[in-house]
């Protein structure tokens, strides 16, 4: 689950919440070094479970569901697209396969690159369960009702 995974403005990569201190969070980097770092109240922090992606129909899709879509498209393997070097057209084509009804005006190329990068970080760290089982079943029911 991505509930304890954090993105911190101004810091690259993702962080796993380890503990809470007085006026700060203690997090571990999700890279090869696994360093513990303090995240202070002055930093802007967002949990990946709180992020959603704009769609054309007005029903924003949780980022966890987008990761589920990517995982099913790529069999829970790392996506072989380089998020830094891919062209804008490649990123748009990739996003259209993952989430066909994404809002092309409000979801920017940088957002797509970040989603791709974050997905690969999670997969490289063995995180393949993006939602609770109940949330997955609820999303499947919603999609079948919309069709």
N, C-alpha and C positions, 0 to 999 in steps of 0.2 A: 504494500500500500504506500501511496505517496503522501500520506497525511503528515509524516514527520520530515519530509524533504522540503528544504527551504531554498529560495532564491534571494540573494542579497544584492541590492542595487550597488553598483560600483565594484563588485567582486565577481570575478569570473567563476563559472562552474556552478555546482550545486552543493548543498550542505545538508547533513543529516543531524537533526536535533538530538543532542545527547543529554543535556541537562539544562536547568534554569538556575541562574545565579541571581544575585541582588542587582537589579537594574541591567541585566544582560542575559543572553542565552549562550550556552556552550554548544558549539556545533563541530562536527567532524567533516572535513572536506571529502567529497566523493571522487577522489583521484587516487593515483598510485601511492601518494605520500600519507594519506589518512591523518593529516594534522588536525589537532583540536585548536579551534580558534574562538575567541570571544566575539560575540555580536552584540553591540551596545544598543541602547534604546534610540540613539541618534541615527542608526542605520535604518534604511527602509527594508523591511523583511516581508516576504509573502510566502505562504505555504503553497506548494503546487496544487494542493487540493482546492484552493480558493480561486484558481485561475480558470477562466472559461474562454472559449473561442466564439466570436461573432458568426452568426449564420444569416442567410437571406430571409429565412422565415421568422426571425425574431426570437427563436428559442436558442439561446446560447448553449453550446455544448461544453461540458466540463473537460478540462485538459486531460483528466484521467481517461475519459471516453475516447479522446483523440489518440492517446497512447495505446489504448486497447485496439483501435482501428489500425494503427501502425503495426502493432504486434501481430495482428491477424494477417495483415498484408505481407509481412516479412518473417512470419513464423517465429516471432520473438527473437530474431537475430538482429545484429547491428545493421543499420541501413548503410549501404556502401556509397552514399552520396556525400561528398565533402561539403559540409555546410558553409565553409569559408570560400571555396572556389566555384561552387555551382552558380550558374547564371540565373538571372531573375526568371527566365522562361522555364528552366529546369525546376526551380523551386515552385513555381505556380503549377506546373504539370504534376509534380509530386503531391502538392497539397490538394489538387483536384481529385487525385486517386484516393487520398486518405479521407478527405471530407468534401465531397462534391458540392455541397451547398454552403460552403464558407463564404462570408461576405468579402468580396474582392476589393471593396472600397475601404474597409476598416481593418482587415488583416493584412499587415504589411510584410514585405519580403523579410525584413529583420525578425519579425515574429515567427515566420516559418523557419528561418535558420535556427532561431533559439529553440523552437520545439524539436527540431531534428537533433540538435546538439544535446538537449536534455534527455531525449529518448535514448540516444546512444550511451550517454553517461549512466543512465539507470540500468540499461541492459548489461553494460560492462561491469556493473557492480552487483549483478545477480538479482536485481529488482525487476520482477516480471509480473507481479500482482499489483495492478494499478488502482483497482477498486475493491471494495468489500464485495463479497458474493451477493449480498442483498441488493447493492447498487447496480451490479451487472444485470441481475434479473429484472429490476425495475426499468433499466434503460432498454432492454430487449422488448419488454411489454410496450413501452412508449413508442418505439420504432415500428412495431407491428400495428399499433393503433393508427399511426400516421399514414401508413401505406394504403 
